Each structure stands twice: as C-alpha cells, then as structure tokens.
C-alpha cells in the first residue's frame, strides 16, 4: 500500500523546469511590412543575405546563438551582456555597410533590444519576462539602433567602448513594471552619419572662405577617390574666382544657414480627416514653431513657408530651406482620445533620430494643445542639444569652439544632477567662456551649475559661487531682458541663497510668462513655494512640470519636491509614496531623509532605519544638526522652518545621529 502511494507521488511530481540566467537579444527589421509590400522577393532575399553575411557570424563570434527566427527578425541568447552588445554593434555596422548603396525606402535596418533575465529553456525556444522585455526594448530602439535595459546597462557600462543615453523609466506594453531604458549613443557607421565631407551616402556641405567671407560647396559622394580630389581642386578654383561657378552649377540654391539648431516644423498630418482636427494640427505646428524659436541660437522656418513642404523628401526640404533638422508628425483621434506622433529627422541624411508619442483627452482640447506643444518643445530642446553635442564631439574633438563646448555643457547639465555631473558641465562652460567671454548660453549654463552646486550643498564656497552666478546671468539679462531661461536661472540663484526666495518665485513666474513650456521653471516654482511656507501651492506647478516633461532628467527632483510638500503639510503617507517614486528614478540623498522621517512618524520603524542607512551611505557623516542647518540655509521663512523642525523630529526617531 505504501509502495503504491509512493509510486503515485513520484508519478505526480511535476517535471522540473529548466531555467537559466541569460542575456537576450531581440531584433526586428524596421518597416518590415512596408518593405515586403513594396517587393516581397527582393526584401526576403536581401534579409536572408544580411542574416547570413552579417548577423550570424557576429553572433557566433561573440559566443551567442540564434534561438529562433521570427519572420521579420530573430531572437538570440548570450552568456554575457557585454558579448550581446558587442555582437549587436558588429552586425549593425556590417548591415549599414552592406546596405549603404540601397535606395532609402528599400533599405533594411534592424532595431535591437537587449536584456538580462531568468528564462525558461525548451529545446528550440526560451520564454519568460526576460525575453518579453528584450522584445519590447527592440520596439523602442531606432532603426539601426540598440536599446538595453538597466540590468544589461549595469553589466556593460564602460566595457564596450560606447556611451548609452538614459531614456528613463519606460512603460513597455504588457510589462507590469516600468523598465529603465538606455539607448546606445551613436559612434559608428551603423548609427551615425559620417563626419567626413565625402560621405558615401549623402552630399555634404563644405564651407570655403574667399574675399567675400565664404560660400558653401557641395561635395558629391558618388565620386571615387580620384574624382573627389578633382572636386576639391575645382572647389579651390571656385574660391579664387569668387564663387561665381557655384551659382551656375547649383542654379541659385540657397546657402545653408549658419545656425546649428536650424529646423522646420512641417504640417502635422491629420489622419482622421475631420476639419476641427485639421485646425488643431495646424495649431500644433504653429505653436511648436513659436516654442522652438525660443531656444538659444535656434533658427526656425516660419509656418507659412513650412506648409509648402508637406509630404516632400526630407533631404530636399533640408537642401532648399537650408535647415539641419525637420520635425513632422501626425494626429489621430479615436472617440475621446487624441494621439500625436512626432519625429525629428536629420535633413542631411534623412534618418529619423528621435520620435515621441503623446496621448490626451480630446474633450480638453484647449489645454491639450498647450500640453502637447510644451512637452514636445522640451523634449526637442533636450534632443537637439544632445545631438549637437554628439556631433561636436565627433567632428571637432580636438578643436572645439565655444558653441561646441556650450552644447556639450548643456548635454551634461541636462542629465540627472550629481556632484560629478555638475562639476563636468561647469568645466565645459568655463572652457567655452575662455573662447567667447560673452556667449549668452554659456553664461546661463555656468550660472545654473553654480547655483545647483550651492542648492545641493556640493560646494565649500557658496557665497562666492552665487556672486559669480549672479554676475554671469546679469550679463545676459542686461542684453536680453526677455530671455526665459536667464530669468529661470536667476530664480535658481535666489532660491539657493535662502534669503531671496520670494524674489525667486517672481523670477520663475516671469520665466513662465515668457515661455509657458519651460518645465524646469514650473518645477522650481513648486520647490520655491515650499520654502516660502506655502506648501499647499507647490503641487500644481510641480504636476505641470511633470505633465510637460514626463521623462525629464529632473523628474526625480520633481517627485521629491511633491513628497517634500507632503512632509511639510504633515501628510506622511503621501511623502512616503512620492519620495519612493523619486528614489526609484534616481537615489537622491535628500529623498531618503524625508522618507526616513515620514516612516518614523507613521510608526514604520524598520523602513525608517533602512532609509537612514541609505542616507548615511550617500552622506556618511550626516546628522540632524546638519539637517537643521541646511533648512536655515534654504529659507528664513518662519512657517518653513517650523515645518522643517517636524521633519527633524522624524529623523531623530528614525535613528539619525544628533
């Protein structure tokens, strides 16, 4: 009887599922359905050849294997995230080289996603969340690009010879929790236009000086090496002749604009064909043009001219209007939902370098237009700055000018704040000002870094830094009194001083009046409201900042200030929630302080002790006394200081040393 029972138990025991930790690479062909629709046989043959010649050798060389083909792509597994990224970089480069001569609308380009995860293993397949996340990351990647999860990023950082840009927390389809995503910053032929004037794929503009100041000469890529040399000789003859032949050869084409941030916003396509949505799409186009024109050193083509270029090849738009970037998009409404898709195109290559989707409630169309344009304008400001910074590092790494260094400074400053990041951006602005002492964007950037170092207590000379910051921003406002960013930065200086916080509120409001889309000004206004003892008024501007820029580098800071406002109002559950969100984005030391106090004041002793441990890991010698000193430095408002004292009581209960 016992033997029968034992046999039955053995027979009923579930089969052991094989699992292992792997680096998973998912790839697909961008626009595969369109390519197949245009020419099935040619697309299939080309894809098969690329898999054989480029993909399979790269994967095998780096110790991986293809688990399965998916029709428009494949799934591969590696024992190492480093090898997975190296394989992806290798085959992306090879594919670019093998397809460089193809017609653009028939060119095959892979998107790649890489994740580390625990997978279920079967003879011919792998399953699990790790695989699903890799597949979703591939959908986030650009054609020819690579996106990786934070788990993969932790393994490859500093080991693969490229940098990755932080895209923040992403809500991926059918993935329960947000995933932090990193995008490979282009540095090779697969993902970046060549820096050479004789690019193999697109004609380039060379600037040649002459007695009249200079003129552009287009260097055509189809020339082989000998013909290229001949072209340069001819170009020099053009210089000597004053450039007359240029107009003959190019039939009066306009010169490229001498603005690095030159852009045209093309009319957004209304996919719903309703007249009221046509007006809405036009309004989006006009407002974006206006918002982008506020970016320092930008040149934006007027909407009346842009409307003549609807559905025109991007390279032709760039050539005829002389712009470096093109923004276009579409609008679709279904019931009460309106969806805007926008993309930024490099007019020199026709390549899409950024895209964004914004959803909203059509019943609130008046507010929706402001939110959409504000959100896109902020993202475009960040993306254009980052793109120009990358171009400067590649094209003039050893001889940057003031604009190059300033763009690089802002690209660093636009990352989440840290002591090292602010120091690096400050050094870049200082180098720029050594070349051009009066360059406004560098002066504003320098003032911002100095103020933030004081605000976060990352300096030993706060008074000197604030005087220097005020001098820098004062130079800008004396010449450009309507510069929204300069007003915002002056507010940051006044807030950091702790003695002029009411004045800071006025500066932030002035900046918002000039540029309602300036999300950092809304966020800083919320922070200042706390310091002037009006914490209940902080939520609206902070929520507006998040609404305008939901993936902003300052998102962690804005989340913290919402939590901090809850702390000041004695709403500790809200403080725990929002400080936790802040830490999930970026572990700021001050968020742990509020989190510890809120947990202690609500009786969560274990959580309070854990938060204090993290606080002291980031600031090893921090004490309650220092907390109170910081509070007095941040504001002299009596209401603020009384509320700040309550948080100090919570820190004592949490175990922070006196």
PEGIWO-V865666 format. One record per pair of residues at least 6 apart in sequence whose C-alpha atoms are under 8 Angstrom apart, sorted by the first residue. I is the first residue (numbers start at 1). GAP is how many residues later the second one is. Records with the same first field share a line. If there is no record, write none. Layout:
# PEGIWO-V865666
I = GAP + GAP
This chain:
# PEGIWO-V865666
17 = 103 + 104
18 = 102 + 103 + 104
19 = 99 + 100 + 101 + 102
20 = 98 + 99 + 100 + 101
21 = 58 + 95 + 96 + 97 + 98
22 = 55 + 56 + 57 + 58 + 94 + 95 + 96 + 97
23 = 54 + 55 + 56 + 57 + 58 + 61 + 91 + 92 + 93 + 94 + 129
24 = 51 + 52 + 53 + 54 + 57 + 60 + 90 + 91 + 92 + 93 + 106 + 107 + 110
25 = 50 + 51 + 52 + 53 + 59 + 87 + 88 + 89 + 90 + 109 + 110
26 = 47 + 48 + 49 + 50 + 86 + 87 + 88 + 105 + 108 + 109 + 112
27 = 46 + 47 + 48 + 83 + 84 + 85 + 86 + 108 + 111
28 = 44 + 45 + 46 + 82 + 83 + 84 + 110
29 = 43 + 44 + 79 + 80 + 81 + 82 + 114
30 = 78 + 79 + 80 + 81 + 113
32 = 40
35 = 8 + 70 + 71
36 = 7 + 8
43 = 63
47 = 61
50 = 45 + 48
54 = 37 + 40 + 41
55 = 36
56 = 10
58 = 29 + 30 + 32 + 33
59 = 6 + 7 + 17 + 25 + 28 + 29
61 = 26
62 = 21 + 22 + 24 + 25
63 = 15 + 16 + 20
64 = 12 + 13 + 14 + 15 + 19 + 20
65 = 11 + 12 + 13
66 = 8 + 9 + 10 + 11
67 = 7 + 8 + 9 + 10 + 57 + 58 + 59
68 = 6 + 7 + 8 + 56 + 57
69 = 6
73 = 37
77 = 7
78 = 6
81 = 33 + 34 + 35 + 71 + 74 + 75
82 = 73 + 74 + 77 + 78
84 = 30
85 = 29 + 71 + 75
86 = 74
88 = 24 + 58
89 = 101
92 = 18 + 52 + 53 + 98 + 99
93 = 95 + 96 + 97 + 98
94 = 96
95 = 14 + 95
96 = 13 + 48 + 93 + 94
97 = 92 + 93
99 = 8 + 9
100 = 7 + 100 + 101
101 = 100
109 = 34 + 35
110 = 33 + 34 + 35
111 = 27 + 28 + 30 + 31 + 32 + 33 + 34 + 35
112 = 25 + 26 + 27 + 29 + 32 + 33 + 34 + 35
113 = 21 + 22 + 23 + 24 + 25 + 26 + 27 + 28 + 33 + 34 + 35
114 = 20 + 23 + 24 + 32 + 33 + 34 + 35 + 38
115 = 15 + 16 + 18 + 19 + 33 + 34 + 36 + 37
116 = 14 + 33 + 35 + 36
117 = 12 + 13 + 14
118 = 10 + 11 + 12
119 = 7 + 8 + 9 + 10 + 11 + 12
120 = 6 + 7 + 8
121 = 6
129 = 46
132 = 43
133 = 39 + 42
134 = 14 + 15
136 = 36 + 37
137 = 10 + 11 + 12 + 35 + 44
138 = 8 + 9
140 = 7
141 = 6 + 42
142 = 210 + 211 + 212
143 = 209
144 = 46 + 47
145 = 38 + 39 + 41 + 45 + 46
146 = 37 + 38
147 = 34 + 35 + 36 + 37
148 = 33 + 34 + 35 + 36
149 = 30 + 31 + 32 + 33
150 = 29 + 30 + 31 + 32
153 = 29
157 = 6
162 = 22 + 23 + 24 + 25
163 = 21 + 22
164 = 18 + 19 + 20 + 21
165 = 17 + 18 + 19 + 20
166 = 14 + 15 + 16 + 17
167 = 13 + 14 + 15 + 16 + 384
168 = 12 + 13 + 14 + 383 + 384 + 385 + 417
169 = 9 + 10 + 11 + 12 + 382 + 416
170 = 8 + 9 + 10 + 11
171 = 6 + 7 + 8
172 = 6 + 7
186 = 6
187 = 207
193 = 6 + 156
195 = 199 + 200
197 = 7 + 8 + 9 + 22
198 = 6 + 21 + 22 + 23 + 30
199 = 22
200 = 21 + 22
201 = 20 + 148
202 = 18 + 19 + 146 + 147
203 = 15 + 16 + 17 + 18 + 145
204 = 14 + 15 + 16 + 17 + 144
205 = 11 + 12 + 13 + 14
206 = 10 + 11 + 12 + 13
207 = 7 + 8 + 9 + 10
208 = 6 + 7 + 8 + 9 + 31
209 = 6 + 30
210 = 29 + 30 + 32
211 = 31
212 = 30
215 = 28 + 40
216 = 39 + 40
217 = 18 + 29
219 = 9 + 12
238 = 6 + 7 + 8
247 = 6
253 = 66 + 67
254 = 65 + 66 + 67 + 68
255 = 67
256 = 63 + 65 + 66 + 67
257 = 65 + 66
259 = 38 + 39 + 40
260 = 37 + 38 + 64 + 128
261 = 36 + 37 + 38 + 63 + 64 + 123 + 127
262 = 36 + 37 + 38 + 39 + 60 + 61 + 62 + 63
263 = 35 + 36 + 37 + 38 + 60 + 61 + 62 + 63 + 64
264 = 25 + 36 + 37 + 38 + 42 + 59 + 61 + 62 + 63
265 = 20 + 23 + 24 + 35 + 36 + 38 + 41 + 61 + 62 + 63
266 = 19 + 37 + 40 + 41 + 43 + 44 + 60 + 61 + 62 + 63
267 = 14 + 15 + 18 + 36 + 39 + 40 + 43 + 61 + 62
268 = 13 + 14 + 16 + 17 + 60 + 61 + 62 + 63
269 = 12 + 60 + 61 + 62
270 = 7 + 8 + 11 + 60 + 61 + 62
271 = 59 + 60 + 61 + 62
272 = 59 + 60 + 61
277 = 54
280 = 89
281 = 49 + 50
283 = 86
284 = 85 + 88 + 89
285 = 18
286 = 17
287 = 86
288 = 85 + 86 + 88 + 89
289 = 11 + 12 + 13 + 14
291 = 82 + 83 + 86 + 224 + 226
292 = 6 + 8 + 85 + 89
293 = 6 + 7
294 = 221
295 = 86
296 = 145
301 = 20
309 = 8
314 = 12 + 31 + 33 + 36
315 = 32 + 33 + 34 + 35
317 = 6 + 30
318 = 6 + 7 + 8 + 29 + 30
319 = 28
323 = 24
324 = 22 + 23 + 24
325 = 19 + 20 + 21 + 22
326 = 18 + 19 + 20 + 21
327 = 15 + 16 + 17 + 18
328 = 14 + 15 + 16
329 = 11 + 12 + 13 + 14
330 = 10 + 11 + 12
331 = 7 + 8 + 9 + 10
332 = 6 + 7 + 8
333 = 6 + 29
336 = 25 + 26 + 27
337 = 22 + 23 + 24 + 25
338 = 21 + 22 + 23 + 24
339 = 18 + 19 + 20 + 21
340 = 17 + 18 + 19
341 = 14 + 15 + 16 + 17
342 = 13 + 14 + 15
343 = 9 + 10 + 11 + 12 + 13
344 = 8 + 9 + 10 + 11
345 = 6 + 7 + 8 + 9
346 = 6 + 7
354 = 29
356 = 20
358 = 14
360 = 8
361 = 7
362 = 6
370 = 147
371 = 146 + 176 + 177
372 = 176
373 = 144
374 = 142 + 143 + 144 + 145 + 174 + 175
375 = 142 + 172 + 173 + 174
377 = 140
378 = 139 + 140 + 141 + 170 + 171
379 = 170 + 173
382 = 29 + 32
385 = 22 + 23 + 25 + 26
386 = 21 + 22 + 25
388 = 16 + 19 + 20
389 = 15 + 16 + 18 + 19 + 22
390 = 18
392 = 8 + 12 + 13 + 16
393 = 7 + 11
401 = 31 + 34
402 = 29 + 30 + 31 + 33 + 34 + 37
403 = 29
404 = 28
405 = 23 + 24 + 26 + 27
406 = 22 + 23 + 26 + 35 + 36 + 39
408 = 17 + 20
409 = 15 + 16 + 17 + 18 + 19 + 20 + 36
410 = 15 + 35
412 = 9 + 10 + 12 + 13
413 = 8 + 9 + 12 + 32 + 36
414 = 139
415 = 6 + 138 + 139
416 = 137 + 138 + 140 + 170
417 = 137
419 = 34 + 39
422 = 27 + 30 + 31
423 = 26
425 = 21 + 24
426 = 19 + 20 + 23 + 24
429 = 13 + 14 + 16 + 17
430 = 12 + 16
432 = 7 + 10
433 = 6 + 9 + 10
438 = 37
440 = 35 + 36
443 = 29 + 30 + 32 + 33
444 = 28 + 29 + 32 + 41 + 42 + 45
446 = 23 + 26
447 = 21 + 22 + 23 + 25 + 26 + 42 + 46
448 = 21 + 41 + 44 + 45
450 = 15 + 16 + 18 + 19
451 = 14 + 15 + 18 + 38 + 41 + 42 + 45
452 = 40 + 44
453 = 6
454 = 8 + 11 + 12 + 42 + 43
455 = 40 + 41 + 42 + 179
463 = 34
466 = 27 + 31
469 = 24
470 = 20 + 23
473 = 13 + 16 + 17
476 = 7 + 10
477 = 6 + 9 + 10
482 = 32
483 = 28 + 31
484 = 26 + 27 + 28 + 30 + 31
485 = 26
486 = 25
487 = 20 + 21 + 23 + 24
488 = 19 + 20 + 22 + 23 + 33
490 = 14 + 17
491 = 10 + 12 + 13 + 14 + 15 + 16 + 17
492 = 12 + 32
493 = 11
494 = 6 + 7 + 9 + 10
495 = 6 + 9 + 33 + 139
496 = 138
497 = 136 + 137
498 = 134 + 135 + 136 + 137 + 138
499 = 135 + 136 + 137
501 = 27 + 30 + 31 + 134
502 = 26 + 30
504 = 21 + 24
505 = 20 + 23 + 24
508 = 13 + 14 + 16 + 17
509 = 12 + 16
511 = 7 + 10
512 = 6 + 9 + 10
517 = 31
519 = 25 + 26 + 27 + 29 + 30
520 = 25 + 34
521 = 24
522 = 19 + 20 + 22 + 23
523 = 18 + 19 + 20 + 21 + 22 + 23 + 35
524 = 18
525 = 13 + 16 + 17
526 = 11 + 12 + 13 + 14 + 15 + 16 + 35
527 = 11 + 15 + 34
528 = 10
529 = 6 + 8 + 9
530 = 6 + 7 + 8 + 35 + 38 + 110
531 = 103 + 104 + 106 + 109
532 = 103 + 105 + 107 + 108
533 = 104 + 105 + 106 + 107
535 = 30 + 31 + 33 + 34
536 = 29 + 33
538 = 24 + 27
539 = 23 + 26
542 = 16 + 19 + 20
545 = 13
546 = 6 + 9 + 12
555 = 27 + 30
556 = 25 + 26 + 27 + 29 + 30 + 32
557 = 25 + 31
558 = 24
559 = 19 + 20 + 22 + 23
560 = 18 + 19 + 21 + 22 + 31
562 = 13 + 16 + 17
563 = 11 + 12 + 13 + 14 + 15 + 16 + 31
564 = 11 + 15 + 30
565 = 10
566 = 6 + 8 + 9
567 = 7 + 8 + 27 + 31 + 80
568 = 72 + 75 + 76 + 78 + 79
569 = 74
572 = 26 + 27 + 29 + 30
573 = 25 + 29
575 = 19 + 20 + 23
576 = 18 + 19 + 22 + 23
579 = 12 + 13 + 15 + 16
580 = 11 + 15
582 = 6 + 9
583 = 8 + 9
589 = 25 + 26 + 29 + 30
590 = 25
592 = 19 + 20 + 22 + 23
593 = 18 + 19 + 22 + 58
594 = 53
595 = 13 + 16
596 = 11 + 12 + 13 + 14 + 15 + 16 + 54 + 55 + 58
597 = 11 + 50 + 51 + 52 + 53 + 54 + 55 + 56 + 57
598 = 10 + 49 + 52
599 = 6 + 8 + 9 + 51 + 55
600 = 7 + 8 + 50 + 51 + 53 + 54
601 = 49 + 52
605 = 49
608 = 46 + 47
609 = 45 + 46
612 = 39 + 42 + 43 + 44
615 = 7
616 = 6
622 = 34 + 35
623 = 33 + 34 + 35
624 = 24 + 27 + 28 + 32 + 33 + 34
625 = 33
627 = 21
628 = 16 + 17 + 20
631 = 10 + 13
632 = 9
635 = 6
652 = 6
